[in-house]
Amino acid sequence: MDQLLSFIASFEITEEVLVLTLVLVSTTLLCVTVVFFFVGSKSKTVKKLEDLRRESGAQKLKKGNKIDNTLESLAPIMTPKSVKERETIRHKLMHAGYHDSNALTIFYAIKAFSFFIGIMMAASCMCSIRT
């Protein structure tokens, strides 16, 4: 315990540590924002309205159609070729509460996006280390 306290006491916040911390926080917030944007959280009222529309045979509201089309066009590139792996991931997503038909596509889009963010962070760390 004394070693931990002495390590914390000797820790100095340099410009590099501050920049890397800000990059980490901003990337984390960006990822959370993207997840909430794509997955969304529907209120009980919106869910009830959709159920009533479905029961009455009315048209579903066209919301986010452009994003859905973009994700569907990228789906063959991002999803694995193995049917077993796709069904395993779909099953896990259903257990997690994501029952939408495009949940698998959104999952792989978020996975690819977070991969590119990680690559960018690694590149920025390498650039800051070299200088």
PyMOL commands that set and color helices and strands:
alter all, ss='L'
color gray80, all
select helices_A, chain A and resi 2-10+15-39+44-56+65-78+83-96+103-130
alter helices_A, ss='H'
color red, helices_A
deselect
rebuild
show_as cartoon
